Amino acid sequence: MDRPATLVLAPLPDTVHPELESAFECVHAPDADTLQQVLNDPATTARIRAVVGHGGSRVSAAMMESLPQLKIISLCAVGYDGVDV
């Protein structure tokens, strides 16, 4: 069975990263340029089902719209200020 693709927007704690990598196909986009490359690749955006980041991560409405299979956004933070809801 294929592992679900997850867009990783920021470095994650050492306690989380190995578990995430073992369960998901991680697509890393730690900076704006890399994120733009990922979002401009239809083959990649079609596979991404989750977005993971930290308190400084931003998930815009445009990003969510470009990820047709997106099911969940998980930010290691308090609240959802960085998510355009």
C-alpha positions as CSV (number, residue, x, y, z in Angstrom):
1,M,0.0,0.0,0.0
2,D,1.3,3.4,-0.9
3,R,2.1,5.8,1.9
4,P,-0.1,9.0,1.8
5,A,1.8,12.1,0.8
6,T,2.3,14.8,3.4
7,L,3.5,18.4,2.7
8,V,6.0,19.3,5.5
9,L,6.3,23.1,5.8
10,A,8.9,23.3,8.6
11,P,11.5,21.3,10.5
12,L,9.8,19.2,13.1
13,P,11.0,18.0,16.5
14,D,13.3,14.9,16.4
15,T,10.7,13.0,18.3
16,V,8.1,13.5,15.5
17,H,10.2,13.4,12.3
18,P,11.2,9.7,12.2
19,E,7.6,8.6,12.9
20,L,6.2,10.9,10.2
21,E,8.8,9.7,7.6
22,S,8.0,6.0,8.3
23,A,4.3,6.4,7.9
24,F,4.1,9.0,5.1
25,E,5.7,10.1,1.9
26,C,7.0,13.4,3.1
27,V,7.3,16.3,0.6
28,H,9.5,18.9,2.3
29,A,9.0,22.6,1.5
30,P,10.9,24.5,4.3
31,D,11.1,27.8,2.3
32,A,8.9,29.8,0.0
33,D,10.8,28.9,-3.2
34,T,10.6,25.2,-2.6
35,L,6.9,25.5,-1.6
36,Q,6.2,27.3,-4.8
37,Q,7.9,24.6,-6.8
38,V,5.8,21.9,-5.1
39,L,2.6,23.8,-5.6
40,N,3.4,24.3,-9.3
41,D,3.8,20.6,-9.8
42,P,0.3,19.0,-10.5
43,A,1.6,15.5,-10.1
44,T,2.8,16.3,-6.6
45,T,-0.2,18.4,-5.5
46,A,-2.6,15.7,-6.6
47,R,-1.0,13.2,-4.1
48,I,-0.8,15.4,-1.0
49,R,-3.4,14.6,1.6
50,A,-2.0,16.3,4.6
51,V,0.0,19.5,5.6
52,V,2.3,19.5,8.6
53,G,4.1,22.5,10.1
54,H,4.8,24.5,13.2
55,G,3.5,27.8,14.7
56,G,5.3,29.9,12.1
57,S,3.8,27.9,9.2
58,R,1.1,29.6,7.1
59,V,-1.5,27.7,5.1
60,S,-3.3,30.0,2.8
61,A,-6.7,29.5,1.0
62,A,-4.8,29.4,-2.3
63,M,-2.5,26.6,-1.0
64,M,-5.5,24.6,0.2
65,E,-7.3,25.1,-3.2
66,S,-4.2,23.8,-5.0
67,L,-4.2,20.5,-3.0
68,P,-7.3,18.7,-4.2
69,Q,-6.8,15.7,-2.0
70,L,-6.1,17.7,1.2
71,K,-7.8,16.1,4.2
72,I,-6.0,17.4,7.3
73,I,-3.8,20.3,8.4
74,S,-1.7,19.7,11.5
75,L,0.4,22.5,13.0
76,C,2.5,21.9,16.1
77,A,1.2,25.0,17.7
78,V,-1.6,26.5,19.8
79,G,-4.6,27.8,17.7
80,Y,-5.0,28.1,14.0
81,D,-3.9,31.7,13.3
82,G,-1.7,30.4,10.4
83,V,-4.5,28.6,8.6
84,D,-6.7,30.7,6.3
85,V,-10.1,29.4,7.4
